[in-house]
Amino acid sequence: MKAHKSKQKSPIFLIISLIAVGVVFLSNQFTSSKSEKNAIVTTHTTETDSQIPISGVEIPAQIPNRSEICLTHTGYTVSYNPDWKIPNWVAYELTSAEVGGDISRSNHFVPDPLLASEHTATDADYKKSGFDRGHMAPAADMKWSKQAMDESFYFSNICPQNHNLNAGVWENLEKQVRALAAQNGSIFVVCGPLVNENYETIGAHNVAVPQGFFKALLRKSDAEWHSIAFVFDNVSGKRPLSTYAISVRELEEKTGITFFPTLPKHVKSQVDFSVWTVSR
């Protein structure tokens, strides 16, 4: 019987085998390392309130299915609606230092120079209309800069507003916002009109008359964010401010605008008067 003789593997075969083992080992190590890295990223995707960036936090998200031209001025940012000839919203941060400004009120209403003439209201549109030229970002919040003051009188920041509302509870809220900024160091504000589908217009430029107005506020206190919103009909009203208050989430549903888009939903769902010193 012929004895079986084992074949001796060639040096080339041994080298190829070692390379294959090395590739498998490195592949396993890379896969394991990649899995661990992904696991770390996944466990840290949720931001806490203290990690939310402050810069630009007041700017709402783009509004779907609505005309808007975004303009940046010294004291505020405006999403302007050329169809309505009034803003969709006006947003700004008000600080305690700015509240202490001493620039005199301008009272010079003019078209926004960044808008084409056919897209803007004029003073003539408001004359004998029965409505005030109502500021969204109030002039009294812009006393820290002459340019900011002058730009607050651009018609891109103005809406037809009931006089008793403008000089009443709306002005009262503006004063309380300044007090909150002085107390807190800073407050973020987004305000604007509520316009229904069958809106009335004034003037030769067909300026939309809002059915109401909103104001959303945001502040940071003890590393936590707090928000609140207010809605007013465009009529005379003297009820306590707390009766106009709603959550920012409710305001989003009412307006179709996403406010403070970088904030988690729980911050926008609360109305906690213990952190807001508005009059009841």
CORSULMO-V795721 format. One line per field, one symbol per residue. phi: phi as a letter, one per 40 degrees, with the letter a starting at -180 (. if undefined). psi: psi as a letter, one per 30 degrees, with the letter a starting at -180 (. if undefined). A space follows every 50 residues. Layout:
phi=???
psi=???
This chain:
phi=.cccbcccccdccccccccccccccccccccccccccccccccbccccdc ccccdgcccccdccfacabcbbbdbabbccbcccgaccabbabbbcccdc cbccccgbcaccccbcdcbbcbcccccfcgbcccccccdccbccaccccc ccccccbbbcbdcccdcbcccccdccccccccccgaabbbbicbbccbcc bbgccfcccccaababbaabbfgbcbbabbbbccacabcddccccacccc ccccbgbccfcccccccccbbbccbbcccc
psi=kkkkjkkkkleeeeeeeeeeeeeeeeeeeeeeeeeeeeeeeefgfkklef fkkekgffjllkkkhkkkjkkkleflkkjkjfefgllelkklkkleeeeg lgklkegjklkkffkkeffllleeefkgfgklikkdjkeffgffkeeeee ffgkffgkljkkefeegcfeeeeeeeeeeeeeeffkkkkklaljklehll lllfghkkjlfallkkkklkkhgkkklllkkklhlkkglkefffklleee eeeefgkjkiffklefeffkjjffgkhlk.
